[in-house]
Amino acid sequence: MSNTLLQLYELFLHHPEISTDSRQITPGCIFFGLKGDRFNGSLYAAQALDAGAAIAVIDTPSQHHDSRYFVVEDVLDTLQQLESHLLMRHYDGFMKSGKLKGRTR
């Protein structure tokens, strides 16, 4: 796991809610400023933080203003990596607890 992903995972443990819409921020969440063909969510990071987000994950360094901004190369890729890491941790936990049994042939 990269240092960036590890740092973001540690932040997620303290702020376990994620939002990708700056208009629907839950206080204390992590905002991911996704990009699309006609929008750039990083441009709404300040709005998300003002609305109560704890951290704004962006890939536009010029939008970085203080320590609440977490700059990555690609927001979508980072969100997908975090999601994958979280799913694997939960899967491993289920397997070790015996709540989820694997099938072998």
N, C-alpha and C positions, 0 to 999 in steps of 0.2 A: 504494500500500500504506500502511495506517495506521501510525503510530508504534508502536502496541501490537503489531501483527503483525510489524513489522520487528524490534522488540526480542525478541519471542518466537522469530522465525526465527534471530536471532543466538544466542540461548540454545540452540536446537535444534542448531546447528552444533557446539556444544561438548558437548551431551548428546543424541545422536541416537536415543535410544530413548524410546518413549512408552508409558505404562501408564494404563489407566482403572480398574484394580482394585487397591485398596490392599492386598489380600491377596497380590498377585503382583507385587511390586516388584523390579525389577532395579536394583542399585546404580548411581546416577548418572543414572537416567532422569528424564523429566519426567512428573509425575502430573497428569492432567486429571480434576478432580472433577465428573463429569457428574451431572445431575439426571434423575430420572424421576418417575413418578407416586407411587412409594412409597419413594424414596430420594433422598438428597442427598449426592453424593460429596464435596462441599466439607467436610462434617463429618468426613471421614476423612483430610483433608489432613495433619494432624499425625501420624497413624499411618503414612501413606505416607512422610513425611519421616523419621520415626524408623526406618523399614525401609530407608532408604538413597536415597530419591528426592532428586534435587538441587534440584528446583523443584516447587512445587505450584500449578497453575493453578486458581483458584477464582473464583466469582462471588458469594460471601457475604463482604462486607468485615469482618463481625464475627469471622470465622475467621482474619483476617490477623494474624500475630503477629511476623513478622520478614521480612528481605529475601528469604527463600526462597519466600515466597508472592507469586504474580503474580495480581493481582486484575483481572478482566475483566468486561464486562457480561453475557456469555453464554458459558459454557464450550464448549458444543457448537458454537455458531456460530464461535467462535475456533478450535477444533480443525479444523472444516471449512475455514475460510479458510487455515489453515496447510497443511493437506493439499493444497488447490487450488494454493497457491503452490509447494509442493514438486513437485507433478506438472508444473506449467508450466515450472519451471526444468529439470527432467529432460527434458521434451519438447523444449524449446529446445536443450538440449545435444545431444540425439540428432540433431536436424535439422541443427545446425551441423557436427557431426562427420561427417555423411554416413551414419551407421549406420542412420538411419531416413529413408527417402525419401518425400517427399510425392507425391501423385498429383494431377495437374491435368487438367482436361478442356477 
